[in-house]
C-alpha cells in the first residue's frame, strides 16, 4: 500500500488538485492506496465516487498540518505501507517513518533564498526522501541550485487525462458568442501577477490596429481580476476582451477548442514561478498552440517553434512580435496540429509508467 499525502485535492479546482487526483486514480489501478487530503466543502459526494479511501483533515492551517501528520503517523504503526508520496515538502515535514518517501516539487514552493529559514526546512525534508520528483527541467535545476542533492532529483512532467469529446451544442453556443471575432486568443488561469494578463492586454491594443476583430477570452478568477478589468476600460478594449468565471468544464473546453492561440507568457513574480504549465498541454489536446514565457518550466510543455512559441514575458515587444508571427498567414494552425500530435506524450497512461519505475 502507498499513502498519498496532499494539501491540494478536488473538489477544489486547480492544476495541483488535478495533478494529485490524476496521480491517485492511476496509482489505484496498480497499487492499494489511501489518500490523506485537506477538508473541502461538499467533498463527500466527490469522495464516494472513488474506489480508494480518502481521509479528510480539517481545521485551521497550522493545526491541520499537525493533526494530519499525527493521523498518518498512527496509521503507519498499524498498517503495512510501502511508501508515501507527497504533493509538497511541508506535507512530509512532521511525518516520522523509515518508509520510503517521495516528494513532488513544482517551483514556487522551493524558490526561497539560499540560507533562509524556508530554504533550510525544504532542503532538510527533500534531502531525506527516496526521490524528489520535479515537474520540469527548470524545477529540477532550481531545486539543485537551492541545495537539493542532484542524485535525488528526477523529472516527471505532470500527466493529463485524454481530452473529452465536446458536445455539439456547447461548440455551437461558443460560435454564437464569438460570432465573427477572429483571431481568437485565450487564457485559462487565476488572475495573478505571474500569469501576466496585464501585458497581453497592453499588447492587444497594438494588435487591434492590424486585426480589428481580434478577441481575447479570459477564463478564471483571482486577486488581479478587478485591476485587469480596469485596464481594459482604460485602453478602450471592452469590445475585444471577454471575461468568464465559474463556468462548466464543457463550456471552458469548448472556448479553448474554438480559439486560435492559448496565451500565457508567465513571468517570475517575487518567488512565484510557473514550474510547468499544464494548461498549455490541455490546450494542445484540442489542437491549440500556445505562447509561453521563458522564465519557468514552460519549455517542457511547449516545444519552441514547433508546438508554440516561448518569449520573454517581461517584454511587450516580444509578446507582440510572437503573437503577430503566429497570427500572420494563420501559422497557429500548423503549430496547433503539431501541439495536438505531441500532447499524447503527457497522457497519464504514459506518465504512470515513470512512477511505477521509481517505486519498483
Secondary structure, DSSP 8 states (H G I E B T S, - for coil): -EEEEES--TTS-SHHHHHHHHHHHHHHTTS-EEEEEE--TTHHHHHTTSSSEEEEE-SSHHHHHHHHHHHHHHHHHHS---EEEESSHHHHTT---SSEEEEEE-SGGG---TTSHHHHHHHHHHTTSSEEEESSHHHHHHHHHTT--GGGEEE----B-------HHHHHHHHHHHTT--SEEEEES--SGGG-HHHHHHHHHHHHHH-TT-EEEEE---TTHHHHHHHHHHTT-TTTEEEE-S--HHHHHHHHHT-SEEEE----BTTB-BS--HHHHHHHTTT-EEEEESSBSHHHH--BTTTEEEE-TT-HHHHHHHHHHHHGGGHHHHHHHHHHHHGGGGBHHHHHHHHHHHH-
